[in-house]
Amino acid sequence: MASLITTKAIMSHHHVMSSTRITTLCSDKAIDNQQRKTKLQISHRFFSRRRISAAVINSVLQVPEKETVEDERRCHVAWTSVQQEKWEGELTVQGKIPTWLNGTYLRNGPGLWNIGDHDFRHLFDGYSTLVKLEFNDGRIFSGHRLLESDAYKAAKKHKKLCYREFSETPKPSRSNFKNPFSGVGEIVKLFSGESLTDNANTGVIRLGDGRVMCLTETQKGSILVDHDTLETIGKFKYDDGLCDHMIHSAHPIVTETEMWTLIPDLVKPGYRVVRMEAGSNKREVVGRVKCRSGSWGPGWVHSFAVTENYVLIPEMPLRYSVRNLLRAEPTPLYKFEWCPNDGAFVHVMSKLTGEIVASVEVPAYVTFHFINAYEEDENGEGKATVIIADCCEHNADTRILDMLRLHTLRSSHGDDVLPDARIGRFRIPLDGSKYGKLETAVEAEKHGRAMDMCSINPLHLGLKYRYVYACGAKRPCNFPNALSKVDILEKKVKIWHEDGIIPSEPFFVPRPGATHEDDGVVISIVSEENGGSYAILLDGSTFEEIARANFPYGLPYGLHGCWIPKH
């Protein structure tokens, strides 16, 4: 594999290895391979929604079986930590890259799942690792770098977890066990946001003014980076007084002129819909949606959708749970709870006025990612009568969250245990109806009953569209192991797959000046069972390989990316 790589001769402070710049992480400490179970009686005090109350939760906590570093090294490279903090070099291309493809593809995702003697539990816990593919006149210059968040820097300094991650809570100090008021202090840190992570390991976006920002679901985890060097610039400082709500959607919708996002309200369950102009740091509240269910928390909003004139706000039965937020050890649903009896809803807000123009009840659903939405005039009178919204829907099956435990991903490779998923299509009437529909857009068997990590032609955002690029499956599998091109109009699917692979999100880049929706290339980074990894380019129309380039080492699985054109 090394023979296929040529690299820039870039000097580090201490040494040069194979003409590449490498900064090696501290070696991991050996971990006792025996099961460690500890029962602790801990009393928690927490705030109720309406007032401060003295409620006590006594829970018996068990430390789950840990995965050792050696076990990690024996599993698929997709679920192993990067072995160096940063690297950059040129990759040798097999095939031919289109001459028009000039710019940088950035991918974000968790890439380090252990710190000191602590191994993380869940895929979403890992520290953010940025990967770049810079396309320049048929050549690819690549690199990766860990994001210098406060959470990562503190963990690296103290050799332990210091902030709350998706499923992880820092271990209390010995002194806290003797202090009867320590629980109150921890709760104050949680609800003030002090103890929440800024580990921006979910997505990366390019704002309309050119700034590049990594994101997660905590607002403090909005971090600016340099897309050329991958260096961390610093926190994105919102100038609007809305950060007291602590969390937001991990997937804002960004155009050249604006950014839309949702801010869940955990105190008065609902959502604020906000807009920020390109070049500004100030978000403006366009409107607010009150949750229709009787549950304490709002539904999880990892993503949402927009049309030309409307914002769609999903209210899932998978809701934020104060009880689970306060637990030191997670439940199978982590910080959420499943409340199907409370109903599932979709709200529609006018972008212009902030008015709620529709609020419909729909069948229960579970989705991480919305694909796209658009307005339709079914009467031919020049006015929208219904909104169509598509998402990667998991058949209202919450097991998908717990299936992303690292131990499960590492130990069940090859087993057919991946829960089914589909393209769920919402039909939301704008005539005041109380109910909407949720149907299957394309027969799920055609894409292996797996559907997530989707992209479309960005020129069709909020408009009627035809093609979806996503991760599908070739069964048996425990995780999506194929790339799919779905033709929603013709109900056809094209699959790209190789044995033993785990591909990341297929990202579509349209050819400048193209007149066909699928005229462009699809970029993905693939992790291999043999320990290697490579970048793959597929023709957006034929879905056939046009080029690939091997990395000189194995890269773990990543989440979401963005395209930064070369000007």
C-alpha positions in Angstrom: 0.0 0.0 0.0 2.9 2.4 0.8 4.1 2.2 -2.7 0.9 3.9 -3.9 1.5 6.9 -1.8 3.6 10.0 -2.5 3.7 12.7 0.2 4.7 16.3 0.8 8.0 16.6 2.5 6.8 18.6 5.5 9.1 18.7 8.6 7.7 18.2 12.1 9.6 19.6 15.1 11.2 16.3 15.9 11.4 14.0 12.9 10.3 13.1 9.4 8.7 9.7 8.8 8.3 8.5 5.1 8.2 12.2 4.0 4.9 12.6 5.8 4.0 14.8 8.8 2.8 12.7 11.7 2.1 13.6 15.3 1.7 10.4 17.3 -0.7 10.1 20.1 0.4 9.0 23.6 0.4 5.3 23.8 -2.6 3.7 25.5 -2.2 2.1 29.0 -3.0 -1.5 29.3 -6.4 -2.2 30.8 -7.3 -5.1 33.0 -9.3 -7.5 30.7 -11.4 -8.8 33.5 -14.9 -7.6 34.1 -15.2 -4.9 36.7 -18.5 -4.4 38.4 -19.0 -1.9 41.1 -22.2 -1.1 42.9 -22.6 2.4 44.1 -25.4 3.9 46.0 -25.7 7.5 44.8 -28.3 10.1 45.7 -29.2 12.6 43.0 -31.0 15.9 43.5 -32.5 17.6 40.5 -34.6 20.5 39.4 -38.2 19.9 38.4 -39.5 21.7 35.3 -41.6 24.2 37.3 -39.6 24.7 40.5 -36.6 23.6 42.4 -37.6 20.4 44.3 -35.8 18.0 46.6 -36.3 14.8 44.8 -33.9 11.9 45.4 -33.1 9.1 43.1 -31.3 6.1 44.6 -29.8 3.9 41.9 -27.5 0.9 41.8 -24.9 1.6 39.1 -22.9 -1.1 37.4 -19.8 -0.4 35.5 -20.3 -2.2 32.2 -17.7 -4.6 30.8 -14.9 -2.7 29.2 -13.4 -3.4 25.8 -9.6 -3.5 26.0 -7.3 -1.7 23.6 -6.2 -5.1 22.3 -9.8 -6.0 21.6 -10.1 -2.7 19.7 -7.1 -3.6 17.5 -8.6 -6.9 16.5 -11.9 -5.4 15.2 -12.7 -3.6 12.0 -10.6 -0.5 11.5 -13.9 1.6 11.2 -14.2 1.2 15.0 -10.6 1.8 16.1 -9.0 5.1 17.2 -6.6 7.0 15.0 -3.1 6.3 15.9 -1.7 9.8 15.4 -3.1 13.2 16.1 -2.5 14.6 12.7 -1.1 13.6 9.3 -1.0 15.1 5.8 0.3 14.0 2.4 -0.5 13.4 -1.2 -2.4 10.3 -2.2 -1.7 8.5 -5.5 -4.9 8.4 -7.6 -6.0 5.2 -9.4 -8.4 6.3 -12.2 -9.0 9.8 -13.4 -10.5 12.7 -11.4 -12.7 15.1 -13.4 -10.8 18.2 -14.3 -13.6 20.4 -13.0 -13.4 18.9 -9.5 -11.3 21.5 -7.7 -11.9 22.2 -4.0 -11.8 20.5 -0.6 -14.1 17.8 0.8 -14.1 17.9 4.7 -15.4 15.1 6.8 -16.0 15.2 10.5 -16.7 12.4 13.0 -15.5 10.7 16.1 -12.0 9.3 15.7 -10.5 8.7 19.2 -12.5 6.4 21.6 -10.0 6.1 24.4 -8.2 8.5 26.7 -5.7 7.4 29.4 -7.1 4.1 30.7 -10.7 4.9 29.8 -12.4 3.3 26.8 -15.5 5.1 25.5 -18.8 3.2 25.3 -20.6 4.6 22.2 -19.8 5.6 18.6 -21.0 9.2 19.3 -18.6 9.6 22.3 -15.3 9.8 20.3 -13.3 12.9 20.0 -13.8 14.8 16.7 -11.4 14.0 13.9 -11.4 16.1 10.7 -10.3 14.5 7.4 -9.7 16.5 4.2 -9.5 15.6 0.6 -8.1 18.5 -1.4 -8.7 18.1 -5.1 -6.4 20.1 -7.3 -6.0 19.5 -11.0 -6.4 15.8 -10.8 -4.4 15.3 -7.6 -5.5 14.7 -4.1 -3.8 16.1 -1.0 -5.2 14.7 2.2 -4.8 14.8 5.9 -6.5 14.4 9.2 -6.3 16.2 12.6 -8.1 15.9 15.9 -10.2 19.0 16.8 -8.7 21.0 19.7 -11.9 21.2 21.7 -11.8 22.0 25.4 -13.1 18.5 26.0 -10.2 16.9 24.1 -7.5 19.2 25.4 -8.7 18.6 29.0 -8.8 14.8 28.5 -5.3 14.8 26.9 -3.9 16.9 29.8 -5.5 14.9 32.6 -5.6 11.5 31.0 -9.3 11.1 31.8 -12.8 12.1 30.7 -13.5 15.7 31.9 -16.9 16.6 30.2 -20.2 14.8 29.6 -20.2 13.1 26.2 -23.1 11.3 24.5 -23.1 8.3 26.8 -20.3 9.1 29.2 -20.1 11.0 32.5 -16.8 11.9 34.2 -16.1 9.8 37.2 -16.7 11.6 40.5 -13.6 12.2 42.6 -13.2 10.3 45.9 -14.0 13.5 47.9 -17.4 13.8 46.2 -18.5 10.5 47.7 -18.0 12.0 51.1 -19.7 15.3 50.3 -23.5 15.2 50.6 -23.9 18.3 48.5 -21.7 17.2 45.6 -24.7 15.9 43.6 -26.3 19.4 43.7 -23.1 20.9 42.3 -23.1 18.4 39.5 -26.7 19.2 38.6 -25.9 22.9 38.6 -23.0 22.2 36.2 -25.3 20.2 34.0 -28.1 22.7 33.7 -25.7 25.7 33.3 -24.0 23.8 30.5 -20.6 23.9 32.3 -20.2 20.1 32.3 -21.5 19.6 28.8 -19.0 18.7 26.1 -17.9 21.0 23.3 -16.6 17.9 21.4 -17.9 18.9 17.9 -17.7 15.5 16.4 -20.9 15.4 14.3 -20.8 17.7 11.3 -18.9 20.4 9.5 -20.4 23.2 7.5 -19.3 26.1 5.3 -21.1 29.3 6.1 -22.1 31.7 3.4 -19.2 34.0 4.2 -16.7 31.2 3.9 -16.1 30.4 7.6 -16.0 26.7 8.3 -17.5 25.4 11.5 -17.6 22.0 13.2 -20.8 21.2 15.2 -22.5 18.9 17.6 -25.7 19.2 19.6 -24.3 21.5 22.3 -24.2 25.1 21.3 -20.7 25.5 23.0 -19.6 22.8 20.5 -19.6 25.2 17.6 -15.9 25.5 16.6 -14.3 27.3 13.7 -11.5 25.5 11.8 -9.1 26.3 9.0 -10.0 24.1 6.1 -6.6 24.2 4.6 -4.5 23.2 7.7 -7.4 21.7 9.7 -6.1 23.8 12.7 -8.7 24.8 15.3 -9.3 28.5 15.2 -11.6 28.8 18.2 -15.2 28.9 19.4 -17.9 30.4 17.2 -19.2 33.2 19.5 -23.0 33.6 19.0 -24.0 37.3 19.6 -27.6 36.9 20.5 -28.2 35.7 24.1 -29.7 32.4 22.9 -26.9 30.1 24.3 -28.7 29.7 27.6 -30.7 27.0 26.0 -27.5 25.0 25.7 -28.5 22.7 22.8 -29.5 23.0 19.1 -29.9 20.8 16.1 -26.6 19.2 15.0 -27.6 19.8 11.3 -28.4 23.5 10.5 -29.5 24.2 7.0 -27.0 26.5 5.3 -27.1 28.4 2.0 -24.9 31.2 0.6 -27.1 33.8 2.3 -28.4 32.3 5.6 -28.4 29.5 8.2 -31.5 28.0 9.8 -31.5 25.9 12.9 -33.8 24.7 15.7 -33.2 25.3 19.4 -35.1 22.9 21.7 -36.5 24.4 24.9 -36.1 22.0 27.8 -37.9 24.2 30.4 -41.1 25.0 28.4 -41.1 22.1 25.9 -40.9 23.4 22.4 -38.6 24.7 19.7 -37.3 28.1 18.7 -36.8 28.5 14.9 -33.9 30.8 14.3 -32.2 32.3 11.3 -28.7 33.8 10.9 -27.6 35.9 7.9 -24.2 35.1 6.3 -21.4 37.1 7.8 -23.3 37.6 11.1 -22.9 35.9 14.5 -26.4 36.9 15.6 -29.3 34.5 15.3 -32.8 35.9 15.1 -35.8 34.1 16.5 -38.4 33.7 13.7 -40.9 31.9 15.8 -41.6 29.3 18.5 -43.4 26.0 18.4 -45.0 24.5 21.5 -44.8 20.8 21.9 -48.2 19.1 21.6 -47.4 16.1 23.8 -47.8 16.0 27.5 -44.2 14.8 28.1 -41.7 16.7 30.1 -39.2 17.1 27.2 -39.3 18.1 23.6 -38.7 15.5 20.9 -35.1 15.0 19.8 -34.3 17.2 16.7 -30.9 15.9 15.4 -32.0 17.4 12.0 -35.0 19.0 10.3 -36.0 20.2 6.8 -37.0 23.3 4.9 -38.9 24.2 1.7 -38.8 27.4 -0.2 -41.2 29.1 2.1 -41.5 26.9 5.2 -39.5 25.3 8.1 -40.5 21.8 9.1 -40.2 21.0 12.8 -40.3 17.3 13.8 -41.7 16.3 17.2 -40.6 12.7 17.6 -41.8 10.4 20.4 -38.1 10.0 21.2 -37.9 12.8 23.8 -35.2 14.4 26.0 -35.5 12.9 29.5 -34.3 14.7 32.6 -34.1 11.5 34.5 -31.8 10.0 31.9 -29.7 13.1 31.7 -29.0 12.8 35.4 -27.9 9.2 35.4 -24.3 8.5 35.8 -24.7 5.3 33.8 -26.8 5.3 30.6 -30.0 3.5 29.8 -30.4 1.8 26.3 -31.9 5.2 25.2 -29.2 7.3 26.8 -30.5 10.9 27.3 -33.9 10.1 25.8 -37.1 8.2 26.5 -39.6 6.6 24.2 -43.1 8.0 24.6 -45.2 6.6 21.7 -48.5 7.1 23.6 -47.9 10.9 23.6 -48.1 11.0 19.8 -45.8 12.0 17.0 -46.1 15.3 15.2 -44.7 17.5 12.4 -45.1 21.3 12.6 -44.8 23.7 9.6 -43.7 27.4 10.1 -43.7 30.2 7.6 -40.1 31.5 7.1 -41.5 35.0 6.5 -43.9 35.5 9.4 -43.1 32.7 11.9 -46.7 31.6 11.8 -47.5 28.0 12.3 -49.4 27.1 9.1 -49.8 23.3 9.9 -49.4 21.0 12.9 -50.3 17.4 12.1 -50.2 14.1 14.0 -48.4 11.4 12.1 -47.5 7.7 12.8 -44.7 7.2 15.3 -41.2 7.6 13.7 -37.5 7.6 14.6 -35.1 9.5 12.4 -31.6 10.9 12.7 -31.6 12.6 9.3 -34.1 14.4 7.1 -33.2 14.2 3.4 -35.2 17.0 1.8 -38.7 18.6 1.6 -40.7 20.5 -1.0 -44.1 22.1 -1.6 -46.6 20.7 -4.1 -49.6 22.3 -5.7 -52.0 19.3 -6.1 -54.9 21.5 -7.4 -52.9 23.4 -10.1 -54.0 26.7 -8.7 -50.5 28.1 -8.1 -50.6 27.6 -4.3 -49.0 24.9 -2.2 -51.5 22.4 -0.8 -49.2 19.8 0.7 -45.6 19.5 1.8 -43.6 16.3 1.0 -40.7 15.6 3.4 -38.4 12.6 3.2 -36.2 11.2 6.0 -34.1 8.2 6.8 -36.7 6.4 9.1 -36.0 3.5 11.3 -39.5 2.0 11.4 -40.1 3.6 14.8 -37.4 1.3 16.3 -35.3 2.9 19.0 -32.9 -0.1 19.1 -30.7 1.7 16.5 -29.3 3.9 19.3 -28.0 1.1 21.4 -26.8 -0.9 18.4 -24.2 1.9 18.0 -22.3 0.8 21.2 -18.7 0.2 20.3 -18.7 -3.2 21.9 -21.6 -4.2 19.6 -20.1 -2.8 16.5 -16.8 -4.5 17.2 -18.1 -7.9 18.2 -21.0 -8.4 15.8 -19.3 -7.7 12.4 -20.8 -10.0 9.8 -23.9 -10.8 11.9 -27.2 -9.7 10.4 -28.3 -7.5 13.3 -28.7 -4.1 11.7 -32.3 -2.9 12.4 -34.3 -2.1 9.3 -34.6 1.4 7.9 -36.4 3.0 4.9 -37.0 6.3 3.2 -40.0 7.6 5.1 -42.1 10.1 3.2 -44.3 12.5 5.1 -47.3 14.1 3.4 -48.4 17.2 5.3 -51.6 18.9 4.2 -51.8 22.7 4.4 -55.6 22.8 4.6 -55.9 22.6 8.4 -56.2 18.8 8.6 -55.3 17.2 11.9 -53.4 14.3 10.5 -50.6 13.7 8.0 -49.3 10.5 6.4 -46.0 8.6 6.7 -45.3 6.1 4.0 -42.4 4.2 2.4 -41.1 6.1 -0.6 -39.1 3.2 -2.2 -39.3 -0.5 -1.3 -36.7 -1.0 1.4 -35.4 -4.3 0.1 -34.0 -2.5 -2.9 -31.4 -0.8 -0.7 -30.9 -3.6 1.8 -33.3 -2.4 4.4 -30.7 0.2 5.5 -30.9 3.9 4.9 -28.9 6.7 6.5 -26.2 9.3 6.0 -27.8 10.9 3.0 -27.0 13.7 0.6 -28.7 15.3 -2.4 -27.8 17.7 -5.1 -27.6 20.9 -3.0 -29.1 22.9 -5.9 -32.4 21.1 -5.1 -32.5 21.9 -1.4 -36.1 22.7 -0.5 -37.2 21.9 -4.1 -38.7 18.9 -5.8 -36.0 16.4 -6.4 -35.4 12.9 -7.7 -32.1 11.4 -6.4 -30.9 10.5 -2.9 -27.3 9.3 -2.2 -27.1 7.3 1.1 -25.5 4.4 2.9 -27.4 1.2 2.3 -26.6 -2.4 2.9 -25.7 -5.7 1.4 -27.0 -8.2 4.0 -25.9 -9.8 6.3 -24.4 -6.8 8.2 -24.4 -5.1 11.6 -23.9 -1.6 10.0 -24.6 0.0 6.6 -21.9 -1.5 4.3 -22.8 -0.2 0.9 -23.5 3.1 -1.0 -26.9 3.6 -2.6 -28.3 5.9 -5.3 -32.0 6.0 -5.0 -34.3 7.2 -7.8 -37.4 8.2 -5.9 -39.3 8.9 -9.1 -38.7 5.6 -10.8 -38.4 3.7 -7.5 -35.0 2.2 -8.6 -31.8 1.8 -6.6 -28.2 1.4 -7.7 -25.8 -0.2 -5.2 -22.0 0.1 -4.9 -20.4 -2.4 -2.6 -17.1 -4.3 -1.9 -16.6 -7.1 0.6 -15.5 -6.1 4.1 -16.0 -2.3 3.8 -17.7 0.3 5.9 -18.2 3.5 3.8 -19.0 6.9 5.3 -21.6 9.4 4.0 -21.7 9.6 0.2 -21.4 13.3 -0.5 -22.6 14.6 -3.9 -20.8 17.5 -5.7 -22.6 18.8 -8.8 -20.7 19.6 -11.9 -20.6 23.3 -12.5 -23.1 24.2 -15.3 -24.8 20.8 -15.2 -28.4 20.6 -16.4 -29.2 17.1 -15.0 -29.7 16.6 -11.2 -27.3 13.6 -11.0 -24.5 15.2 -13.1 -21.6 15.2 -10.7 -19.5 13.0 -8.5 -20.1 11.2 -5.2 -17.3 11.2 -2.6 -16.9 8.8 0.3 -14.2 7.6 2.6 -14.1 3.8 3.1 -12.8 1.8 6.0 -11.6 -1.8 5.1 -11.8 -5.0 7.1 -8.1 -5.6 6.3 -7.1 -2.4 8.2 -6.8 -0.1 5.3 -8.9 2.8 4.0 -9.4 4.8 0.8 -11.2 7.6 -0.8 -13.7 6.6 -3.5 -15.2 8.7 -6.3 -18.3 7.5 -8.1 -20.0 8.9 -11.1 -23.2 10.6 -9.9 -25.2 9.3 -12.9 -23.9 5.8 -13.5 -22.9 5.2 -9.9 -19.7 3.5 -11.2 -16.2 4.0 -9.8 -14.2 6.7 -11.6 -11.2 7.0 -9.2 -9.9 6.0 -5.8 -6.9 6.8 -3.6 -5.5 4.7 -0.7 -4.5 6.2 2.6 -1.2 5.0 4.1 -3.1 3.9 7.3 -6.5 2.9 8.4 -9.1 5.6 9.1 -12.1 5.1 11.4 -15.6 5.6 10.3 -16.7 9.2 10.0 -20.1 11.0 10.0 -20.8 14.1 7.9 -19.0 16.3 5.4 -19.1 19.5 3.3 -17.7 20.8 0.1 -15.6 24.0 -0.1 -15.1 25.0 -3.8 -11.8 26.5 -4.9 -12.1 30.1 -5.9 
